[in-house]
Amino acid sequence: MIYIVGLGVDPERTTPIIAEKLKQTCELSYLDTYTTKISEKLQNWLKSYLKAEPVGREVLESTETLVNLAKERNICIYVYGDPYIATTHQSIRLYAERYKVEVKTIYASSFVNAVLGETGLHIYKLGFVGSMLKGDISSRNYVYKEVGRALELGKHSLIITSGYEGDANALLNELIEAEKNFKEETFSDDRFLLIVSKAGTAEQKVIGGCLRNLSAKKLNVEEPFTLVVPGNLHFSEEEILQKLINEKPKANVKESEVAIKAKRAIEKCKKGLKNSKESGLVTKYKDLFENAELYLKDAEKAYEERDYAFSLMQAAYAEGLIDALRFLGESISWE
């Protein structure tokens, strides 16, 4: 049999309740040090108290070996937080059940309910939970896109961090770099963020503020820490956050990607028209620019009415008309 045991977010308070019986039941006990970063002090305490061997990825992802051992003896896998937040433990359960090895699970508090509980954010407004590995561009870009989609819906996002060793500034700098690449205003300078370290424990720390201000500070946090991107805030959420971080949280509003593209297309056309007037092109191609200006007016009107797709289409028509002058040998400046 395999026991997959959650230790909760504050193991020193909750572990004794869980572990007493299992210490007598299990012939092999492992402490997962792979899926969540555990401090050396806590790891040593758990190792001593649980009589459990700390193991990493190599052991935990050797599902066939674990299951074969469990056919003949009871195995206990202790997990910081809740067992099935990490997919690693789901894989162990699925493989064991496939080969008729019984699995018993003991659930516990996780960073998800601890972070939401401590910050006062409503769980039914949670839109995205994802992980970001330090230096991994793929996970960074995925997080950027998914947080953007959640913000468009007014939903909250939780980002599990891995490999940062408490360096929250490195995390923020990677997201700033993603913003430079995508330019979708997901992590704009004024985006309101929360960094929650050791949620639900006596050492809990919550830092809040806009990205610009947070990235300018030296952020000293302990593992494990979570980045929170709140969506639209209910008045009760706003009140709790204000008490928690001693400042009024900024509204996190994000336009859709289509709205952002429409706005930028309108701004580009305005610059193109302005430069064309200064260079004398408007006088030379009067009819063309009259039509371009009409398209631009329609684009601005549609944008004000929140018909962003139509706005983008009209701005594209205006840009296309002006840009077509290049085929006549004219030089167009959009800057």
Order of alpha helices (4+ residues) and beta strands (2+ residues): beta-alpha-beta-alpha-beta-alpha-alpha-beta-alpha-beta-alpha-beta-alpha-beta-alpha-beta-beta-alpha-beta-alpha-alpha-alpha-alpha-alpha
